[in-house]
Amino acid sequence: MGKLADMWKKATGEQEAVSAVPPTPVADDRARRPAVFTSGAFALGATSDDQRRRLESFGLSHVGMVREGNEDHFVIASLQRSLEVRQTNLEDRAVLEPLCGPKAYLYAVADGVGGQDGGRLASGITIRTIVEYMFETVGSYHAVAPGQEQAFRDPLDHAVRRAHEKLLATFGLPKGGPATTLTIVLVVWPQAFVVHVGDSRAYHLRDGRLQRLTRDQTMGAFLIDEYKMTEQQVEQGGFNNVLSSAVGAQDMTPAVSHLALEQGDSILVCTDGLTKHVTEQQIASVLGRATNAEAGCRELVDLALAAGGRDNVTVVVASALRA
């Protein structure tokens, strides 16, 4: 326990004394819990010349109502290598657009497994490694031409594998030790690239219709696919709690996909602390009526807490604003 705690402090620079953050309001009278971490709101690329790329996002992580520590981590980031045009008399400013503005937007969540200290360390190292890798490769993020999607899928796959190798090296366990789920959405307008390991999820909402972009990598999902077991059977057997793939585990198989976004779409990335308690119908309803990303994010976390909050809850919402 002590060794893992020391690893965590060394990897993150975390200090012994951490100021408390007021908890998110909960819709019942249970005791408040102190560990809430939020990134704040971001309006990325929100210039008058680039409304079609405007993405509003917000993330929130809560320890839940049962767990003593938070093993979840998330990040919201913009990746850019840009030229800011202050004045010009060019008649066609569109020729400068490939050089201007943020090029990519990164949303990622990770849910650690392997005990409180080990899981927290695994998810934290993984998120940091992903961000570092994306920063190193930022020069490759330009507009996505038709047929060039693989140029973005490969770096994401490589980023996940680097995080996997980092965990194996950190813990010195070739067959896997503390591990983590990982779900990433990288937006290079108008394409969104999704990389997924484990059972954290990504969703896409358009015109009130919610689509799950990921397939849980659990023993339960495997039994349903291969042996035609029912959801009720795998739930009763506890198989949905057994990961078949995780970053840092013996088995790690990233699933990569992509889709095209439109103005008005919303993306949700979340850990299973949300989906254990909140149905997809509820998620669609909340995202559909939310006035902004922060409102949707906070309402989803509150719903999970009010329903029991048995696990850490992490939610990231990104919305492509209409012009």
C-alpha positions in Angstrom: 0.0 0.0 0.0 2.8 2.4 1.0 4.8 1.6 -2.1 1.9 2.3 -4.4 1.2 5.6 -2.6 4.8 6.7 -3.0 4.6 5.8 -6.7 1.5 7.9 -7.1 3.1 10.9 -5.4 6.2 10.6 -7.5 4.2 10.2 -10.8 1.8 13.1 -10.1 3.6 15.4 -7.8 0.7 15.2 -5.4 1.3 16.8 -2.0 0.2 15.5 1.4 -2.2 18.3 2.1 -4.9 18.7 -0.4 -7.6 21.4 0.0 -11.1 20.2 0.2 -13.5 21.1 -2.6 -17.2 21.6 -1.8 -19.2 18.5 -2.8 -21.8 18.5 -5.6 -25.3 18.7 -4.2 -27.0 15.4 -3.9 -30.7 14.9 -4.2 -31.2 13.1 -0.8 -30.1 13.4 2.8 -27.2 11.1 2.9 -23.9 12.3 4.2 -22.0 14.6 1.8 -18.7 13.2 0.5 -15.7 15.5 -0.1 -13.9 14.2 -3.2 -15.1 16.1 -6.2 -12.8 17.1 -9.0 -13.8 19.2 -12.0 -12.0 20.6 -15.0 -14.3 23.6 -15.5 -15.9 24.6 -18.8 -14.2 25.2 -22.1 -15.3 27.0 -25.2 -12.8 25.9 -27.8 -12.3 27.5 -31.2 -15.1 29.9 -30.4 -14.1 32.7 -32.8 -16.5 34.5 -35.1 -14.6 33.0 -38.1 -14.8 29.4 -36.9 -18.2 28.8 -35.4 -18.5 25.4 -37.1 -15.7 24.1 -34.9 -17.0 25.5 -31.6 -17.0 22.8 -29.0 -18.2 23.4 -25.5 -17.2 20.9 -22.9 -17.2 20.1 -19.2 -16.0 17.2 -17.0 -16.8 16.1 -13.5 -15.5 13.3 -11.3 -17.1 12.3 -8.0 -16.0 9.7 -5.4 -19.6 8.4 -5.1 -21.5 7.5 -2.0 -19.7 4.3 -1.0 -16.0 4.4 -2.0 -13.4 6.1 0.2 -11.1 7.1 -2.7 -11.5 8.0 -6.3 -9.7 5.8 -8.9 -11.1 7.7 -11.9 -9.2 10.3 -13.9 -10.2 12.4 -16.9 -8.9 15.1 -19.2 -10.3 17.7 -21.6 -7.7 19.3 -23.8 -7.3 21.2 -27.1 -4.3 20.3 -29.4 -3.1 23.1 -31.6 -0.3 24.4 -33.7 -1.7 27.5 -35.1 -1.1 30.9 -36.7 -3.3 33.8 -35.4 -4.2 36.2 -38.2 -4.6 39.7 -36.7 -5.2 41.6 -40.0 -5.2 41.0 -43.7 -6.5 42.4 -46.9 -6.7 39.0 -48.6 -10.0 38.6 -50.3 -10.2 34.9 -49.7 -9.3 34.3 -46.0 -10.2 30.6 -46.3 -6.8 29.9 -47.7 -5.4 30.7 -44.2 -7.8 28.5 -42.4 -5.6 25.3 -42.4 -3.1 27.4 -40.3 -5.5 28.9 -37.8 -7.2 27.8 -34.7 -7.3 24.6 -32.6 -6.9 21.5 -34.7 -8.1 18.7 -32.3 -10.0 18.3 -29.1 -9.2 15.4 -26.7 -11.7 13.9 -24.2 -10.6 10.9 -22.1 -11.7 9.0 -19.0 -9.9 6.1 -17.2 -11.3 4.0 -14.3 -8.5 2.2 -12.4 -8.7 -1.3 -11.1 -6.4 -3.1 -8.6 -7.1 -1.5 -5.2 -7.6 2.1 -4.3 -3.9 3.1 -4.5 -3.1 0.8 -7.5 -6.1 1.7 -9.5 -5.7 5.5 -8.9 -2.1 5.3 -9.9 -2.8 3.2 -13.0 -5.6 5.5 -14.3 -3.5 8.6 -13.5 -0.4 7.4 -15.3 -2.5 6.4 -18.3 -4.2 9.8 -18.7 -0.8 11.6 -18.3 0.8 9.3 -20.9 -2.0 9.8 -23.4 -1.7 13.6 -23.1 2.1 13.5 -23.4 1.8 11.4 -26.6 -0.8 13.6 -28.1 1.4 16.6 -27.4 4.3 15.0 -29.1 2.3 14.3 -32.2 0.3 17.5 -32.4 1.9 18.5 -35.7 -0.1 15.7 -37.4 -3.5 17.2 -36.6 -4.9 18.9 -39.6 -8.2 18.7 -41.4 -9.2 15.2 -42.2 -9.4 14.5 -45.9 -11.6 11.7 -47.2 -9.8 8.4 -47.1 -7.2 9.6 -44.6 -8.9 8.6 -41.4 -6.2 5.9 -40.7 -3.7 8.7 -40.2 -5.6 9.5 -37.0 -6.6 6.0 -35.9 -3.0 4.8 -35.8 -1.6 7.5 -33.4 -4.4 6.8 -31.0 -3.7 3.1 -31.0 0.0 3.8 -30.5 -0.9 6.2 -27.5 -2.9 3.5 -25.8 -0.1 0.9 -26.3 2.5 3.3 -24.9 0.3 3.8 -21.8 0.0 0.0 -21.5 3.8 -0.4 -21.7 4.3 2.4 -19.1 2.1 0.6 -16.6 3.8 -2.7 -17.1 7.2 -1.0 -16.6 6.0 1.0 -13.6 4.7 -2.0 -11.6 7.3 -4.5 -13.0 4.7 -7.2 -13.5 4.9 -8.8 -17.0 1.6 -10.5 -16.7 -0.2 -7.3 -15.5 -0.9 -5.7 -12.2 -3.0 -2.6 -11.4 -4.7 -1.6 -14.6 -7.3 0.8 -15.9 -10.1 1.2 -18.5 -9.6 3.9 -21.0 -12.0 5.6 -23.4 -10.8 8.5 -25.6 -12.7 10.7 -28.1 -10.4 12.8 -30.4 -12.3 15.4 -32.5 -10.7 16.7 -35.6 -13.7 18.5 -37.1 -15.9 17.0 -38.4 -14.5 13.6 -37.5 -14.5 12.0 -34.1 -12.2 9.1 -33.4 -12.9 6.8 -30.5 -10.5 4.5 -28.8 -11.8 2.1 -26.1 -10.4 -0.4 -23.7 -12.5 -1.9 -20.8 -16.0 -0.9 -19.8 -16.0 2.9 -19.7 -18.2 4.2 -22.5 -18.6 6.8 -25.2 -22.0 7.9 -26.5 -23.2 10.2 -29.3 -26.5 12.2 -29.3 -28.1 13.6 -32.4 -31.6 15.0 -32.6 -32.5 13.2 -29.4 -31.3 9.8 -30.5 -28.5 8.3 -28.4 -26.0 5.8 -29.9 -23.4 3.9 -27.9 -20.0 4.1 -29.6 -18.3 1.5 -27.5 -18.8 -2.2 -26.7 -17.9 -3.2 -23.1 -14.9 -5.4 -22.9 -16.1 -7.6 -20.1 -16.6 -11.3 -19.6 -20.4 -10.6 -19.5 -20.3 -9.1 -23.0 -18.2 -12.0 -24.3 -20.7 -14.5 -22.9 -23.6 -12.7 -24.5 -21.8 -12.6 -27.9 -20.3 -16.0 -27.9 -22.7 -18.1 -25.8 -26.0 -16.2 -26.2 -26.4 -15.7 -22.5 -29.0 -13.0 -21.5 -28.2 -9.7 -19.8 -30.0 -11.0 -16.8 -27.9 -14.1 -16.6 -24.6 -12.3 -16.8 -25.7 -9.7 -14.3 -26.7 -12.4 -11.8 -23.4 -14.1 -12.3 -21.4 -10.9 -11.8 -19.7 -11.3 -15.1 -20.2 -7.7 -16.1 -17.7 -6.8 -13.3 -14.9 -8.9 -14.9 -12.9 -7.0 -17.5 -11.7 -9.0 -20.5 -9.3 -6.2 -21.6 -7.7 -3.4 -19.7 -4.6 -1.1 -20.0 -1.9 -2.6 -17.9 -3.5 -6.0 -17.7 -2.3 -9.3 -19.3 -4.9 -8.8 -22.1 -5.2 -5.4 -23.8 -7.0 -5.0 -27.1 -7.9 -1.4 -28.1 -11.0 -0.9 -30.3 -10.8 2.1 -32.6 -13.6 3.6 -34.6 -14.8 7.0 -36.0 -17.9 8.9 -37.0 -18.7 12.3 -38.5 -20.1 15.0 -36.3 -22.6 17.8 -37.1 -23.5 21.0 -35.4 -25.8 20.3 -32.4 -24.4 16.9 -31.7 -23.2 15.9 -28.2 -20.6 13.4 -27.1 -20.6 11.8 -23.6 -17.6 9.9 -22.2 -18.1 8.2 -18.9 -17.0 5.5 -16.4 -19.3 2.7 -15.4 -20.1 4.6 -12.2 -22.7 6.4 -14.3 -24.1 3.6 -16.4 -24.5 1.3 -13.4 -27.3 3.7 -12.2 -28.4 5.8 -15.1 -30.2 4.2 -18.1 -29.5 5.2 -21.7 -33.0 6.6 -21.9 -32.2 8.9 -19.0 -28.9 9.9 -20.5 -30.6 10.8 -23.8 -33.2 12.9 -22.0 -30.7 14.8 -19.9 -28.3 15.6 -22.8 -31.3 16.5 -25.0 -32.6 19.1 -22.7 -29.4 20.4 -21.1 -28.8 24.1 -21.8 -25.0 23.6 -21.9 -22.4 20.9 -21.3 -21.9 21.7 -17.7 -25.6 21.5 -16.9 -25.8 18.1 -18.6 -22.7 16.8 -16.8 -23.8 17.9 -13.4 -27.3 16.4 -13.8 -26.0 13.0 -14.9 -23.6 12.8 -11.9 -26.4 13.8 -9.5 -28.7 11.1 -11.0 -25.9 8.5 -10.4 -25.4 9.7 -6.8 -29.1 9.8 -6.0 -29.5 6.2 -7.3 -26.8 4.9 -4.9 -23.5 6.0 -6.2 -21.9 2.6 -5.5 -18.8 3.5 -7.6 -16.8 6.6 -8.5 -18.6 8.6 -11.1 -16.8 10.4 -14.0 -18.6 12.2 -16.8 -17.3 14.3 -19.7 -19.8 16.1 -22.0 -18.9 17.9 -25.2 -21.3 19.7 -27.5 -20.8 21.0 -31.0 -22.6 24.3 -30.8 -24.9 25.5 -33.6 -23.8 28.6 -35.4 
